[in-house]
Amino acid sequence: MSRYKADLHLHSKYSFDSFMEPRKILKLAKKRGLDLISITDHNSLRGSLDAKRYRKEFDIEVWLGEEVYSDMGDIIGLRISEPIKSRAWEEVIDEIRAQGGIAILPHPFRSHKSVRALAEHCDVVEVFNGRCSIKENAKAKRLAEKLGKPTLGGSDAHVYTEIGKVVNSFDDILQAKKAMDVKMSNSLERTLSYVIRDVKRKKWKNIPRDVAWGLKPR
């Protein structure tokens, strides 16, 4: 049976803390042996839509995705077709499922409220995030095991060197089996994304914070 490798948590220039170009993401993903990616920008589907235009050029599959900043923290909608409009966490999950998508709880122990409730309602728990600490990832894994939830890993790449640092192995293009070949992002890469975030936020200084973070539909 064929094996596929995927990184399903990436960010592009359409996120507030990244400058990565979707085409270059695909180019590097292919170079690093990936078969499938999803660009999950903060409150935006634009990165995924851009990337899908280049899938044939690089012979790599692209799933549309979005990392939604809900009132309880981030929720990823994977394999969706339209932007998620709601910001109330239960409605976010309902919208994702209504589109036939998968609701993923990313980095559960970083910037979330009511973690157990979110994990119970989401379809999948991200148990290895390339930007989380070993302790945070271990807690996420224990939570998923306790609830009997399917699991995924994600690089959470914001800069090019992070692409493919966490790779999921698939038996087929639809069924995830386990995370493998995982590496932690280094502090310089994380710091760089924070610098990018701050540079971009200067352009948003007159925009209310809840709008900039996507709590109110634009």
C-alpha positions as CSV (number, residue, x, y, z in Angstrom):
1,M,0.0,0.0,0.0
2,S,1.2,3.5,-0.8
3,R,2.3,5.8,2.0
4,Y,1.7,9.5,2.1
5,K,3.3,12.2,4.2
6,A,1.5,15.3,5.2
7,D,1.9,18.6,7.2
8,L,-1.6,19.8,8.0
9,H,-0.9,22.9,10.0
10,L,0.9,25.7,8.1
11,H,0.6,29.5,7.9
12,S,1.1,31.9,5.0
13,K,1.2,35.6,4.4
14,Y,-2.5,35.7,5.0
15,S,-1.9,35.1,8.7
16,F,-1.0,38.1,10.9
17,D,2.3,36.5,11.9
18,S,3.7,35.1,8.7
19,F,5.1,36.3,5.4
20,M,5.3,32.9,3.6
21,E,4.1,32.8,0.0
22,P,1.7,29.9,-0.7
23,R,3.5,28.9,-3.9
24,K,6.9,28.7,-2.2
25,I,5.3,26.7,0.6
26,L,4.3,24.1,-1.9
27,K,7.7,24.1,-3.6
28,L,9.5,23.5,-0.3
29,A,6.9,21.0,0.9
30,K,7.5,18.9,-2.3
31,K,11.3,19.2,-1.9
32,R,11.0,17.9,1.7
33,G,9.0,14.8,0.6
34,L,5.5,15.8,1.5
35,D,2.5,14.6,-0.5
36,L,-0.2,16.6,1.2
37,I,-0.4,20.0,3.0
38,S,-3.0,22.3,4.4
39,I,-2.4,26.0,4.9
40,T,-4.5,26.9,8.0
41,D,-4.3,30.7,8.2
42,H,-5.8,32.6,11.1
43,N,-9.4,33.4,10.2
44,S,-8.7,33.1,6.5
45,L,-9.1,30.6,3.7
46,R,-7.0,32.7,1.3
47,G,-3.7,30.8,1.8
48,S,-5.3,27.5,1.1
49,L,-7.1,28.8,-2.0
50,D,-3.9,30.3,-3.3
51,A,-2.0,27.1,-2.7
52,K,-4.6,24.9,-4.5
53,R,-3.8,26.8,-7.7
54,Y,-0.2,25.3,-7.7
55,R,-1.0,21.7,-6.7
56,K,-0.6,20.4,-10.2
57,E,2.6,22.3,-10.8
58,F,4.2,20.6,-7.8
59,D,2.2,17.4,-7.8
60,I,1.1,17.8,-4.2
61,E,-2.4,17.5,-2.7
62,V,-3.8,20.6,-0.9
63,W,-6.7,20.4,1.6
64,L,-8.4,23.7,2.3
65,G,-8.1,24.8,6.0
66,E,-8.5,27.6,8.4
67,E,-7.5,28.2,12.0
68,V,-10.4,30.0,13.5
69,Y,-9.9,32.1,16.6
70,S,-13.1,31.3,18.6
71,D,-14.2,32.6,21.9
72,M,-12.5,29.6,23.6
73,G,-9.4,29.6,21.5
74,D,-8.2,28.3,18.1
75,I,-10.1,25.6,16.2
76,I,-8.9,24.3,12.9
77,G,-11.3,23.5,10.2
78,L,-9.8,21.0,7.7
79,R,-11.2,20.0,4.3
80,I,-13.7,22.8,4.3
81,S,-14.8,24.8,1.3
82,E,-15.9,28.2,2.6
83,P,-14.6,30.5,5.4
84,I,-16.0,29.9,8.8
85,K,-18.1,32.9,9.8
86,S,-18.9,32.2,13.5
87,R,-16.6,32.9,16.4
88,A,-18.6,31.0,19.1
89,W,-16.8,27.7,19.5
90,E,-19.8,25.4,19.3
91,E,-21.0,27.1,16.2
92,V,-17.5,27.0,14.7
93,I,-17.5,23.3,15.0
94,D,-21.0,23.0,13.6
95,E,-20.0,25.1,10.6
96,I,-17.0,23.0,9.9
97,R,-19.0,19.8,10.0
98,A,-21.8,21.3,7.9
99,Q,-19.2,21.7,5.2
100,G,-18.1,18.1,5.6
101,G,-14.9,19.2,7.2
102,I,-12.9,18.0,10.2
103,A,-12.7,20.0,13.5
104,I,-9.3,19.8,15.0
105,L,-8.2,21.1,18.4
106,P,-4.7,22.5,17.8
107,H,-2.1,22.9,20.6
108,P,-4.7,22.3,23.4
109,F,-2.7,23.6,26.2
110,R,-1.7,26.9,24.6
111,S,-4.2,29.8,24.6
112,H,-7.4,27.8,25.1
113,K,-10.2,27.9,27.6
114,S,-12.3,24.9,28.7
115,V,-9.8,22.5,27.0
116,R,-11.6,19.3,27.9
117,A,-14.9,20.5,26.5
118,L,-13.2,21.6,23.3
119,A,-11.4,18.3,23.0
120,E,-14.6,16.3,23.6
121,H,-16.5,18.2,20.8
122,C,-13.7,18.3,18.2
123,D,-13.1,15.4,15.9
124,V,-9.3,15.3,16.3
125,V,-6.7,16.5,18.8
126,E,-3.3,17.8,17.7
127,V,-1.0,16.0,20.1
128,F,2.3,17.1,18.7
129,N,2.8,20.8,17.7
130,G,6.2,21.9,16.5
131,R,6.0,25.1,18.5
132,C,4.7,23.7,21.7
133,S,6.9,22.5,24.6
134,I,7.5,18.8,25.3
135,K,5.3,19.2,28.4
136,E,2.4,20.7,26.5
137,N,2.5,18.0,23.8
138,A,2.6,15.3,26.4
139,K,-0.5,16.7,28.1
140,A,-2.3,16.9,24.8
141,K,-1.4,13.3,24.1
142,R,-2.7,12.2,27.5
143,L,-5.9,14.1,27.0
144,A,-6.6,12.6,23.6
145,E,-5.9,9.1,24.9
146,K,-8.2,9.6,27.9
147,L,-11.0,10.8,25.5
148,G,-10.3,8.2,22.9
149,K,-9.8,10.9,20.2
150,P,-8.0,10.5,16.9
151,T,-4.7,12.4,16.8
152,L,-2.5,14.4,14.4
153,G,0.7,16.4,14.5
154,G,1.4,19.7,12.9
155,S,4.5,21.8,12.4
156,D,2.5,25.1,12.9
157,A,5.0,26.5,10.5
158,H,5.2,30.3,10.2
159,V,8.6,30.5,8.5
160,Y,10.0,28.4,5.7
161,T,12.5,26.4,7.8
162,E,9.6,25.0,9.8
163,I,7.7,23.4,6.9
164,G,7.7,19.6,7.3
165,K,9.1,19.6,10.8
166,V,6.1,17.6,11.9
167,V,5.0,15.0,9.4
168,N,2.0,12.7,9.6
169,S,2.1,9.3,7.9
170,F,-1.0,8.2,6.0
171,D,-2.0,4.8,4.7
172,D,-4.1,6.6,2.2
173,I,-4.8,10.2,1.4
174,L,-7.9,10.2,3.6
175,Q,-6.9,8.3,6.7
176,A,-4.3,9.6,9.2
177,K,-2.5,6.9,11.2
178,K,0.3,8.5,13.3
179,A,2.7,11.4,13.5
180,M,6.4,10.6,12.7
181,D,9.7,12.3,11.9
182,V,8.8,15.1,14.4
183,K,11.2,18.0,15.3
184,M,10.7,21.0,17.5
185,S,11.0,24.5,16.0
186,N,13.9,26.4,17.4
187,S,13.6,29.6,19.4
188,L,14.9,31.8,16.6
189,E,12.1,30.6,14.3
190,R,9.4,31.3,16.9
191,T,10.9,34.7,17.7
192,L,10.9,35.6,14.0
193,S,7.2,34.9,13.7
194,Y,6.6,37.2,16.7
195,V,8.6,39.9,15.0
196,I,6.5,39.5,11.8
197,R,3.4,39.6,14.0
198,D,4.4,42.9,15.6
199,V,5.4,44.5,12.2
200,K,2.0,43.6,10.8
201,R,0.1,44.8,13.9
202,K,1.6,48.3,13.5
203,K,-0.5,48.5,10.3
204,W,-3.5,47.6,12.3
205,K,-3.0,50.0,15.2
206,N,-6.3,51.8,14.5
207,I,-8.3,48.6,14.1
208,P,-10.1,47.3,17.3
209,R,-8.3,44.2,18.7
210,D,-11.3,41.9,18.4
211,V,-11.6,42.7,14.7
212,A,-7.9,42.2,14.1
213,W,-8.0,38.8,15.8
214,G,-11.2,37.8,14.0
215,L,-13.6,37.8,16.9
216,K,-16.0,40.0,14.8
217,P,-16.8,39.0,11.2
218,R,-15.2,41.5,8.8
